[in-house]
Amino acid sequence: GIRPLGPPQQLPQRNHSINMACFATCHTRRPRRCVSGLLLLAFVLLASLSSSSVDAIEAKWSPADSDGGGPLPLSQNQRDQLFQLEEAIVTSPDPQGTLMKIAEGNGMSPRELVDLLERNRVDGEAAGTAPPRPGGGGGGGMAAVQNTLPRKILGVFFSVFSTLGKVAKAHPQAFSVVFTALLLAMYCSIQAPRTGIVMSTGPNPLLLSSGHTTFFVPPAAYLARYMESSKFINAESSVPLLPLPAGGKAGSLSKVLEDELENRAMLDGSAFVKPSGRKSAFSLAVTAQKTLDVGDILPDGWEAKLSSESSAAATGDGDDESNGGEEQLDERAIYIQNAADTVLEAATTVLSAKRFTEFAGTGIGKAEPVRFQPSPMDGRKSGGTLVVKSLGDFGRFGLQPLRVVRQEESEDAASVVFSTLQGGHFDGEIQFAVQMKDGEEDDDDIPSIAITASLIVPRKGRKPGKKYAERIVATIVDSMAASIATQAKQSVARRNMSSQYRGRVSGSATERRQIRFENERKMEEMAEDRRRRWQRSNPDAGRYRPSGDRMRSPNNC
């Protein structure tokens, strides 16, 4: 039964063919394995070069019990209690006070309690178990408790700063420029009304400063504080440091200038600059003079009024015309002399009060070209500060401290001399003087008063510009003339009003006395007439004498 196999020589051929087929198959699949290996290598390389990181989070979950209590950080019962607490706080009459009391009772801060309730509200809304917000949506709930005025202010404050931070981060250069400009504007708005923005307090070569300078007009309060400071009180005069004329004392410059200008006629109100040479004691000497007539301060029609009063008085006394004319001339001279004394008294008052630039303003809203403010101190340290526009650094306001070194007063003249102190813009002396002058025949013998201002700088001394010196003396002379005329007119007006008032009072008193006298006279006449009629109607009137019988016994009554 076994079928014999074929010839044995066929087996090697089949095996050979199988082997060849296997060899061919293995030879053709080897390139595919190489390509897949390259892809795997590239994938591993990309995965190693990738910068992404993966963090593993281990989460544990424990289910809650059916009764609502369980191992959660906050059980449902606790959440419900927090919802009730939130509702109680929001619906109370004083939410803020209730919040603070509950926080203190639980040993928490109000902020921590608010965060706890808000976190519970967020978690409940996410889980769908939160009740509606008490007090309505939007601004209700604990947000309404936190929405107080201090929190609103802080919120606005922080929002502004956050916005500024974002702008600074986005545009750093522009923000730096704008921020610097805002700081500079804020500094100027604060310092301008207080100090006028001080640029320099004295000469400084490094800052290119010639003296005390302010950018804006220095306020009066700043000048008062400056003159009360030890820097002004202890400042030395800058004139003795320089070569002076004969005498070498403070105030000698003005004496020399007075001697040289004594016989010179100056134009009224104009500034005269004395030429300086090698032999001159001055490097700059500027003088301005203005004349004020006494007749300018007298009221209108004073001569007619005076002549009418004199004529009435002469007619009442019965004097002849010659004597009346002489008395009228005498009264006119006395009246003019009294007015001249009033003007001289006003000028002396202006000098003593140092009211040199009272009328130096150029108009409303414009800075005064020259201003003098006296120091609050009297005696040896008295002085003041002269503020001149465009005299300071870079054309700003220059401050020149001054101190009184000589003051004189006589029957018909008065003067005061100031010496410059260290820290100013020039060196020298400033003199203000007034002198009464007799009237001329052309002016009906009405006297006048001469007002003079002089600025003197010695040789080798710092001197201001010529136009600034002329502006200083001319402005001061005009202002002093206006001050003297105003005060003299006020004195004359008060005197006239006083005399008129005394006349009215005297006339009223005389009238009242006359009325009282007439009333008393009439009453006496009435009493006399009544007594006369009574005596005429009663024959026993005036002859009754008590006998005393009525006092002895009541039966005689």
C-alpha positions in Angstrom: 0.0 0.0 0.0 2.7 2.6 0.3 3.2 4.5 -2.9 6.8 4.8 -3.6 8.1 8.3 -3.9 9.6 9.5 -7.2 13.0 9.2 -8.2 15.4 10.5 -5.6 17.1 12.9 -8.0 14.0 15.3 -8.1 14.1 16.3 -4.4 17.3 18.3 -4.7 15.7 20.3 -7.6 12.6 21.2 -5.5 14.7 22.2 -2.6 16.8 24.2 -4.8 13.9 26.0 -6.3 12.5 26.7 -2.8 15.8 28.0 -1.6 16.1 30.2 -4.6 12.6 31.6 -4.1 13.4 32.3 -0.4 16.6 33.9 -1.3 14.9 36.1 -3.9 12.2 37.1 -1.4 14.8 38.0 1.3 16.8 39.9 -1.1 13.9 42.1 -2.2 12.5 43.0 1.4 15.7 44.1 3.0 15.5 47.8 1.7 12.1 48.3 3.3 13.5 47.4 6.7 16.2 50.0 6.3 13.6 52.8 5.4 11.5 52.0 8.4 14.5 52.1 10.6 15.5 55.5 9.4 11.9 56.8 10.0 12.1 55.5 13.6 15.4 57.1 14.1 14.2 60.4 12.8 11.1 60.2 15.1 13.2 59.6 18.2 15.5 62.4 17.2 12.5 64.8 16.9 11.0 63.7 20.1 14.3 64.3 22.0 14.7 67.8 20.4 11.1 68.8 21.2 10.8 71.4 24.1 7.3 70.5 25.1 7.0 69.2 28.7 4.4 67.0 30.1 3.4 67.2 33.8 1.8 64.3 35.5 -1.1 65.1 37.8 -2.2 62.6 40.4 -5.9 63.1 41.1 -7.9 61.3 43.7 -11.6 61.3 43.9 -13.7 60.2 46.8 -17.5 60.0 46.3 -19.8 61.8 48.7 -22.3 60.0 50.9 -26.0 60.0 50.2 -26.8 62.2 53.2 -24.6 65.1 51.9 -21.7 64.6 54.3 -18.5 63.1 53.0 -14.8 63.5 52.8 -15.0 66.6 50.5 -13.1 69.7 51.7 -16.6 71.4 52.0 -19.6 69.2 52.3 -22.9 70.2 50.8 -24.2 71.1 54.3 -21.3 73.3 54.9 -21.8 75.0 51.5 -25.5 75.6 52.2 -24.5 77.1 55.6 -22.1 79.5 53.8 -24.8 80.4 51.3 -27.1 81.2 54.2 -24.4 83.3 55.9 -23.8 85.2 52.7 -27.5 85.9 52.4 -27.7 87.1 56.0 -24.8 89.5 55.5 -26.0 90.9 52.2 -29.6 91.4 53.4 -28.7 93.0 56.8 -29.2 96.7 57.3 -25.4 97.2 57.8 -23.6 94.7 55.6 -20.2 96.1 56.3 -20.7 96.0 60.1 -22.2 92.5 60.0 -19.3 91.3 57.9 -16.8 92.6 60.4 -18.6 91.2 63.4 -18.9 87.7 61.8 -15.2 87.8 60.8 -14.1 88.8 64.3 -16.2 86.0 65.8 -14.6 83.4 63.6 -11.0 84.7 64.0 -10.8 85.8 60.4 -10.2 89.1 58.7 -13.1 90.6 56.6 -11.1 90.1 53.5 -10.6 86.4 54.2 -14.3 85.8 54.9 -15.3 87.6 51.7 -12.9 85.4 49.7 -14.3 82.3 51.3 -17.9 83.2 50.5 -17.0 84.2 46.9 -15.0 81.0 46.4 -18.0 79.0 47.7 -20.3 80.9 45.4 -18.1 80.2 42.4 -17.8 76.5 43.2 -21.5 76.2 43.8 -22.4 77.8 40.5 -20.0 75.5 38.7 -21.6 72.5 40.3 -25.1 73.8 39.7 -26.1 73.7 43.4 -25.8 77.4 44.3 -29.0 79.3 45.0 -29.6 82.7 43.3 -27.5 85.6 44.5 -29.1 87.6 47.3 -29.7 91.2 46.2 -30.0 90.4 42.5 -27.4 89.7 39.9 -24.6 91.8 38.6 -23.6 94.0 41.5 -25.4 92.0 44.2 -24.0 89.5 46.6 -20.7 90.0 48.4 -19.6 92.2 45.5 -22.0 94.8 46.8 -20.4 94.5 50.3 -16.9 95.1 48.9 -18.1 98.0 46.6 -17.4 100.7 49.2 -16.0 104.2 48.5 -12.4 103.4 49.7 -12.3 100.3 47.5 -13.6 102.3 44.5 -10.9 104.9 45.0 -8.2 102.3 45.3 -9.6 100.5 42.3 -9.4 103.7 40.2 -5.9 104.4 41.6 -4.6 101.0 40.7 -6.3 101.0 37.3 -4.6 104.2 36.4 -1.2 102.9 37.5 -1.7 99.7 35.6 -2.7 101.6 32.5 0.4 103.8 32.9 2.5 100.7 33.3 1.2 99.2 30.1 1.8 102.5 28.2 5.3 102.8 29.6 6.0 99.2 28.5 4.7 99.8 25.0 6.2 103.2 24.4 9.1 103.7 26.9 10.7 106.8 25.2 7.5 108.7 24.7 6.4 107.9 28.2 9.6 109.1 29.7 9.3 112.4 27.9 5.7 113.0 28.8 6.2 111.9 32.4 9.2 114.3 32.8 7.1 117.1 31.3 4.3 116.4 33.8 6.6 116.3 36.7 8.2 119.6 35.6 4.7 121.2 35.2 3.7 120.0 38.6 6.8 121.4 40.2 6.3 124.8 38.5 2.7 124.9 39.5 3.7 124.3 43.1 6.8 126.5 43.3 5.7 129.5 41.2 3.2 130.9 43.7 5.6 130.2 46.6 9.0 131.3 45.4 8.7 132.3 41.8 11.0 129.3 40.9 14.4 130.3 42.2 17.1 129.8 39.5 20.0 131.0 41.6 20.6 132.5 45.0 23.9 134.3 44.3 26.7 134.7 41.8 27.9 131.3 40.4 30.3 131.0 37.5 29.4 127.3 37.0 25.7 128.1 36.5 26.5 131.3 34.5 24.6 133.3 37.2 25.4 136.9 38.1 23.2 137.0 41.2 19.9 136.0 42.9 17.4 135.2 40.1 13.8 133.9 39.9 12.1 132.7 36.8 8.7 134.4 37.6 7.9 137.4 39.7 8.9 136.6 43.3 5.9 136.8 45.6 6.0 139.3 48.5 5.9 136.4 51.0 9.1 134.9 49.6 10.9 138.3 49.7 9.8 138.7 53.3 11.1 135.2 54.2 14.3 136.0 52.4 14.9 139.3 54.2 14.2 137.6 57.6 16.7 134.8 56.9 20.2 134.8 58.4 21.7 135.0 54.9 20.2 138.5 54.4 20.8 139.7 57.9 24.4 138.6 58.0 25.3 139.6 54.5 28.1 142.1 54.1 28.1 145.2 52.0 29.7 144.8 48.6 30.8 148.4 48.4 33.6 148.4 51.1 35.4 145.7 49.1 36.0 148.2 46.3 38.1 151.3 46.1 36.0 154.3 47.3 36.6 158.0 47.0 37.9 160.2 49.7 36.5 159.2 53.1 36.2 155.5 52.3 32.9 155.1 54.2 29.6 153.7 53.2 27.5 156.5 51.7 30.5 158.5 50.4 29.7 157.8 46.8 26.4 159.7 46.9 28.1 162.6 48.7 30.6 162.9 45.8 27.8 162.7 43.2 25.8 165.4 45.0 28.8 167.8 44.9 29.3 167.2 41.2 25.6 167.5 40.2 24.8 170.5 42.5 25.1 173.1 39.8 23.7 171.0 37.0 20.1 171.6 35.7 18.5 168.2 34.8 15.5 167.7 32.7 12.3 166.9 34.6 11.7 163.1 34.8 14.7 162.1 32.6 17.7 160.1 33.6 21.2 161.7 33.3 24.2 159.4 32.9 27.4 161.0 34.1 30.3 160.3 31.8 33.0 158.3 33.5 36.7 158.6 32.7 40.0 157.3 34.0 40.1 159.9 36.8 36.4 159.5 37.7 35.5 157.8 40.9 32.6 156.0 39.3 32.2 153.4 36.6 28.5 154.3 36.3 26.4 157.1 37.8 22.8 157.6 36.7 20.5 160.2 38.2 16.8 161.1 37.5 14.9 164.0 38.9 11.2 165.1 38.9 9.6 168.3 40.2 6.2 168.3 41.9 4.5 171.7 42.2 2.6 172.4 45.4 -0.2 174.0 43.4 -0.9 170.6 41.8 -2.2 169.2 45.0 -4.5 172.1 45.9 -8.2 171.7 45.2 -9.7 173.4 42.2 -10.9 177.0 42.8 -8.9 177.4 46.0 -7.9 181.0 45.2 -11.5 182.2 44.5 -12.7 180.5 47.6 -10.0 182.0 49.7 -10.6 185.5 48.3 -14.3 185.3 48.9 -13.8 184.2 52.5 -11.3 187.0 53.1 -13.7 189.6 51.5 -16.6 188.4 53.7 -14.5 188.6 56.8 -13.2 192.1 55.9 -16.8 193.4 55.2 -18.1 192.0 58.5 -15.3 193.7 60.4 -15.8 197.0 58.6 -12.2 197.3 57.4 -11.3 199.4 54.4 -10.2 197.8 51.0 -6.5 198.4 51.5 -6.4 196.5 54.8 -8.5 193.8 53.3 -6.2 193.3 50.4 -3.2 193.0 52.7 -4.9 190.4 54.8 -5.9 188.5 51.7 -2.3 188.3 50.6 -1.2 187.2 54.0 -3.9 184.5 54.1 -2.8 183.3 50.6 0.8 183.0 51.7 -0.1 181.1 54.8 -2.4 178.8 52.8 0.4 178.0 50.3 3.0 177.5 53.1 0.7 175.1 54.9 0.2 173.2 51.6 4.0 173.1 51.1 4.5 171.7 54.6 1.9 169.1 53.8 3.8 168.1 50.7 7.1 167.9 52.5 5.6 165.8 55.3 4.1 163.4 52.7 7.5 163.1 51.0 9.2 162.4 54.4 6.6 159.8 55.1 7.2 158.1 51.8 10.9 158.0 52.3 10.7 156.7 55.9 8.1 154.0 54.8 10.3 153.1 51.8 7.3 153.4 49.4 9.5 153.8 46.3 7.6 151.7 43.8 4.0 152.0 44.9 2.9 153.2 41.5 5.5 151.4 39.4 3.1 149.0 37.7 2.5 149.2 34.0 -1.0 147.8 34.0 -3.3 145.1 35.2 -1.8 141.6 34.6 1.7 142.9 33.7 4.8 142.4 35.7 6.2 145.5 37.4 9.5 146.6 35.7 10.9 147.7 39.1 9.7 146.8 42.6 11.2 147.6 46.0 10.0 145.7 49.0 11.3 147.0 52.4 12.5 144.5 55.0 10.4 144.0 58.1 13.3 144.8 60.3 14.2 148.2 61.6 17.3 149.8 62.9 20.8 149.0 61.8 19.8 146.0 59.7 16.9 147.7 57.9 16.9 147.6 54.2 15.0 146.0 51.3 15.2 144.1 48.1 15.0 145.6 44.7 13.4 143.4 42.0 14.2 144.4 38.4 12.7 142.7 35.4 15.2 141.3 32.9 18.2 142.0 35.2 18.6 138.4 36.3 20.1 135.4 34.5 18.7 134.7 31.0 16.6 137.8 31.1 14.6 136.8 34.1 13.9 138.7 37.4 16.9 139.8 39.3 16.9 140.4 43.1 19.3 143.0 44.5 19.5 143.1 48.4 20.1 146.6 49.9 20.8 148.0 53.3 20.4 151.6 54.7 23.8 153.2 55.4 22.8 156.9 55.7 19.6 158.7 56.4 19.2 162.5 56.8 16.3 164.9 57.4 16.2 168.7 57.7 13.6 171.4 57.6 13.3 171.5 53.8 15.0 168.2 52.7 15.3 164.5 53.4 17.4 161.7 51.9 18.1 158.0 52.4 21.1 156.0 51.0 21.2 152.3 50.4 24.3 150.2 49.9 24.3 146.9 47.9 24.9 143.6 49.7 26.7 140.6 48.5 24.6 138.2 46.4 23.2 140.8 44.1 23.8 141.7 40.5 25.7 145.0 40.9 27.8 146.9 43.4 27.3 150.5 44.6 24.8 152.8 46.2 21.3 154.0 45.5 20.1 157.4 46.9 16.6 158.8 47.2 16.2 162.4 48.1 13.5 165.1 48.3 14.1 168.9 48.6 11.7 171.8 48.8 12.4 174.7 46.4 11.1 178.2 46.6 8.7 179.4 44.0 9.5 181.8 41.2 7.7 184.9 40.1 6.4 183.2 37.0 4.7 180.5 39.1 3.0 183.1 41.5 5.6 182.2 44.1 4.2 178.7 44.6 7.0 176.4 45.8 7.8 172.9 44.5 9.5 169.8 45.7 12.3 168.1 43.7 12.5 164.2 43.9 15.8 162.7 43.0 17.0 159.1 42.6 20.6 158.2 41.9 22.4 154.9 41.2 26.2 155.0 41.6 28.7 152.2 40.9 32.4 152.7 42.0 35.3 151.8 39.8 36.0 148.1 39.4 32.6 147.3 40.6 30.0 145.2 38.9 27.5 147.5 37.1 24.2 146.8 35.5 23.4 147.7 31.9 22.9 151.3 31.1 19.3 150.8 30.1 18.5 148.9 33.3 20.1 151.7 35.4 18.1 154.3 33.6 14.9 152.3 34.0 15.5 151.8 37.7 15.9 155.5 38.6 13.3 156.8 36.2 10.6 154.4 37.4 11.4 155.1 41.1 11.2 158.9 40.6 7.8 158.7 38.8 6.4 156.3 41.4 7.7 158.5 44.3 6.1 161.6 42.8 2.8 159.8 42.4 2.9 158.5 46.0 3.8 162.0 47.4 1.1 163.7 45.4 -1.5 161.1 46.4 -0.7 161.3 50.1 -0.6 165.1 50.1 -4.0 165.3 48.4 -5.4 162.9 50.9 -4.1 165.1 53.7 -5.5 168.3 52.2 -8.9 166.6 51.6 -9.0 165.3 55.2 -8.1 168.7 56.5 -10.8 170.4 54.4 -13.4 167.8 55.4 -12.3 168.3 59.1 -12.8 172.0 58.9 -16.1 171.7 57.1 -17.2 169.1 59.7 -16.2 171.3 62.5 -18.1 174.2 61.0 -21.2 172.1 60.5 -21.0 170.8 64.1 -20.4 174.3 65.5 -23.3 175.7 63.6 -25.6 172.9 64.7 -24.5 173.3 68.3 -25.2 177.1 68.1 -28.6 176.5 66.7 -29.5 174.0 69.4 -28.4 176.4 72.1 -30.5 179.2 70.5 -33.5 177.0 70.4 -33.1 176.0 74.1 -32.7 179.6 75.1 -35.9 180.6 73.3 -37.8 177.8 74.9 -36.6 178.8 78.4 -37.4 182.4 77.8 -40.9 181.6 76.7 -41.5 179.4 79.7 -40.3 182.2 82.1 -42.6 184.7 80.4 -45.5 182.2 80.7 -44.8 181.7 84.4 -44.6 185.4 85.0 -47.8 186.1 83.3 -49.6 183.3 85.2 -48.4 184.7 88.5 -49.5 188.2 87.6 -53.0 187.0 86.7 -53.3 185.0 89.9 -52.3 187.9 92.1 -54.8 190.2 90.3 -57.7 187.8 90.9 -56.9 187.0 94.6 -56.5 190.0 96.9 -55.0 188.0 99.7 -52.4 186.4 97.4 -48.9 186.7 98.7 -50.0 187.8 102.2 -50.9 184.5 103.9 -48.9 183.7 107.0 -49.5 180.5 109.1 -50.6 181.2 112.6 -49.9 177.8 114.1 -53.4 177.2 115.5 -54.0 174.2 113.4 -50.9 172.5 114.9 -52.0 173.2 118.5 -55.4 171.5 118.3 -57.3 169.5 115.8 -60.4 171.5 116.7 -59.0 174.5 114.9 -59.0 172.7 111.6 
